[in-house]
Amino acid sequence: MNEYDLYVPVYLGPRKRLPRSELNALKKRLTRQFGGVTHFPQKSKGVWKIGRATFYDEMVILRVLSNRASERFWTKLKSELQRTWHQQQILIVVRKVKVVR
């Protein structure tokens, strides 16, 4: 089984919050595709240094568990979100997990 963590930006630009409707639509899409999604609403903060510039970001995490191979879905979703939300990068982390029985 794979665990997918999608890091969703809280802000799409200076003082421009991600509309709640966008987040809800994404959660519905993931639920349709995989049968469910876990939303970690606590904001996480990230700091990245690229060259001489330092970038700060706030994000929430959406997690999906799936037995299906779905790299094509995630690659397409990532590209779409980067374009739609005007983001240089959207982070999606995949891990192999074992569920305790």
Long-range contacts (C-beta under 8 A, 24 or more apart in sequence): 1-65, 1-66, 1-67, 1-96, 1-97, 1-98, 1-99, 2-65, 2-66, 2-67, 2-69, 2-70, 2-94, 2-95, 2-96, 2-97, 3-63, 3-64, 3-65, 3-94, 3-95, 3-96, 3-97, 4-63, 4-64, 4-65, 4-66, 4-70, 4-74, 4-92, 4-93, 4-94, 5-61, 5-62, 5-63, 5-92, 5-93, 5-94, 5-95, 6-30, 6-61, 6-62, 6-63, 6-64, 6-77, 6-90, 6-91, 6-92, 7-44, 7-46, 7-59, 7-60, 7-61, 7-90, 7-91, 7-92, 7-93, 8-59, 8-60, 8-61, 8-62, 8-90, 9-57, 9-58, 9-59, 9-85, 9-87, 9-90, 10-43, 10-57, 10-58, 10-59, 10-60, 11-57, 11-58, 12-85, 12-86, 12-87, 13-86, 18-85, 22-85, 23-60, 26-62, 26-81, 27-62, 29-77, 30-62, 30-64, 33-70, 33-73, 34-64, 34-65, 34-66, 34-68, 34-70, 36-64, 36-65, 37-62, 37-63, 37-64, 38-62, 38-63, 38-64, 59-91, 65-97, 65-99
